[in-house]
Amino acid sequence: MKMTTVPPPVLQAFGLDPASSLENIPGGHINDTFLAAGQWVLQRINHFVFPHPEHIMENMVGVTQFLREKVLARGGNPDRELLQVVSTTTGAPFYRDEQGNYWRCTRYIDSAASYETPDSPAMLQEAGRAFGDFQAMLSDYPADSLHEIIPDFHNTPVRLRQLEEAVAADAKGRLAQVQAELDFALSRREHAGLLTSLLAQGKLPLRVTHNDTKMSNILFDQATSQAVCVIDLDTVMPGLTAYDFGDSIRAGASTAAEAETDLSKVKFDLQLFQAYTRGFLSAAGAALTSTELDTLPDGAWTMTYEVGVRFLTDYLNGDVYFRTSHPQQNLDRARNQFHLVKQMEECREEMGRIVREAAGV
């Protein structure tokens, strides 16, 4: 249930005046977000999507405290460059109200804004630098100490098994409509497991990953247009650098949104790929292993392929996970993503060259 206001006990729990002005902050699809007294961001964590909010907050506190020391050491301003968790009056990182809702509070970062899409390659490059910096600063954080907020979130072989289960059930009788898409997905099974296999073999290091590296999760300074803060840390957990890099490329280097049905408008843009890659590696390059660098293009392919598989699975299951506006939308989304996958396959060599050039190797 969406909250339209903040109950007074929640404000009091964080030491705020119950009469504080409240402004709803739109845009989020999962949590309810409010600005209190123009200084504090209050969020109700959706515990139906995230059944263990306490794990989210434990991860968030640990990571932000670690990052604070990093930012201070390089002479930065952690109050502007990081989310700052505000404790309750009892010292807890969250408050649970009488209805069982979980709330958190962070300091508001003023004169900064987020954007759904970049308005230029330069803006995308700056986004890459921000997420690369996030990755680099956390390169020596013990990733295995973090809670896994969503188990198997980017385990692509598991996503394929879920697709096969949806095929076997054919719950809505839609299987006959998706044979071409199903053939496309299953024919790429071997490559789909590349990253998880390298991780299992110890050839890729486990990292702290953001897992939602979209443009809107970066705040940009409104005066300088520089990225100042990575936000939305709900899904920070152990993962692979290629996941974060790849998910940014999936959306950022496409010329059309994932809902676009005219596939002639959907193109994988190497100029945009180059812009993001240059930004990302300018900050993170020195922290990455040679195998991580080599597999960044595979991360872009894998994340795009995986999302396509998830859309196809949800279509077969009757659209139970992704919100849709018409009955065929998840199938259209799957076709969109698979179209990008094919284009990435065609320019894989050039993607690798761009990565090597940006990394200076």
Secondary structure as GFF3:
##gff-version 3
##sequence-region A 1 361
A	DSSP	alpha_helix	8	13	.	.	.	ID=ss1
A	DSSP	beta_strand	22	24	.	.	.	ID=ss2
A	DSSP	beta_strand	32	36	.	.	.	ID=ss3
A	DSSP	beta_strand	40	45	.	.	.	ID=ss4
A	DSSP	alpha_helix	53	73	.	.	.	ID=ss5
A	DSSP	alpha_helix	78	81	.	.	.	ID=ss6
A	DSSP	beta_strand	85	86	.	.	.	ID=ss7
A	DSSP	beta_strand	95	96	.	.	.	ID=ss8
A	DSSP	beta_strand	102	107	.	.	.	ID=ss9
A	DSSP	beta_strand	112	113	.	.	.	ID=ss10
A	DSSP	alpha_helix	121	137	.	.	.	ID=ss11
A	DSSP	three_ten_helix	143	145	.	.	.	ID=ss12
A	DSSP	alpha_helix	156	169	.	.	.	ID=ss13
A	DSSP	three_ten_helix	175	177	.	.	.	ID=ss14
A	DSSP	alpha_helix	179	186	.	.	.	ID=ss15
A	DSSP	alpha_helix	189	192	.	.	.	ID=ss16
A	DSSP	alpha_helix	194	200	.	.	.	ID=ss17
A	DSSP	beta_strand	207	209	.	.	.	ID=ss18
A	DSSP	three_ten_helix	215	217	.	.	.	ID=ss19
A	DSSP	beta_strand	218	221	.	.	.	ID=ss20
A	DSSP	beta_strand	227	230	.	.	.	ID=ss21
A	DSSP	beta_strand	237	239	.	.	.	ID=ss22
A	DSSP	alpha_helix	241	252	.	.	.	ID=ss23
A	DSSP	three_ten_helix	263	265	.	.	.	ID=ss24
A	DSSP	alpha_helix	270	284	.	.	.	ID=ss25
A	DSSP	three_ten_helix	285	287	.	.	.	ID=ss26
A	DSSP	alpha_helix	290	294	.	.	.	ID=ss27
A	DSSP	alpha_helix	296	317	.	.	.	ID=ss28
A	DSSP	alpha_helix	329	346	.	.	.	ID=ss29
A	DSSP	alpha_helix	348	359	.	.	.	ID=ss30
###
